[in-house]
Amino acid sequence: MTTEILQPTAENLIRAGELIRRGELVAFPTETVYGLGADGLNVDACRKIYVAKGRPENKPLTLHVADFAQIVELAEISTVAERLIKNFCPGPLTLILPKKNVVPDFVTCGSGGVGIRFPDNKIAQDLIKISGCPIAAPSANISGEIAPVTAQEVFNGLNGKVQIILDGGKCSVGISSTVIDITDGLKILRRGTITITEIEHCLRNR
């Protein structure tokens, strides 16, 4: 396979969306880091992510969406979830929510919760819309290595393992998203640029 780095023109976004729909992999930018994307409802496509990254198969995948309506299709939305989404999305936040049956168990590694992220990046949003599906997308690197913030860094790690890398320049945030599990209470699983103080303030002030 020859990996191409492409500018995110309308034509190249359509091509990338077609690849996603066909069950192939596409790397693309978000505001945090570059993601290695596949159709999040296609188990065979998602399996390719694990193979390309050398990712342990007990690590669930996060589904990236382009609007609130997609979140509702994939997960149960509590009052707390709705408040966090309203305040921080689109943005560098991943919420683990109770999943609906449309989400394959393979994606969640058998868990009843699914990670949902609404990226604040137009290229990512456009790709998701064009693909017509939520996109499963962990960081676009070999597992255990530093998450890439440029297209060249993705190429250096995954050349030959992904068909297209959409080059959106350097990621504006540059670190992975804050992860909050609200399937049973509220647990912060990973700290990012959205702080605990901001989360507490959001939930305290209705």
Secondary structure, 3 states (H helix, E strand, C coil): CCCEEECCCHHHHHHHHHHHHCCCCEEECCCCCCEEEEECCCHHHHHHHHHHHCCCCCCCCEEECCCHHHHHHHECCCHHHHHHHHHHCCCCEEEEEEECCCCCHHHHCCCCEEEEECCCCHHHHHHHHHHCCCEECCECCCCCCCCCCCHHHHHHHHCCCCCEEECCCCCCCCCCCEEEECCCCCEEEECCCCCHHHHHHHHHCC
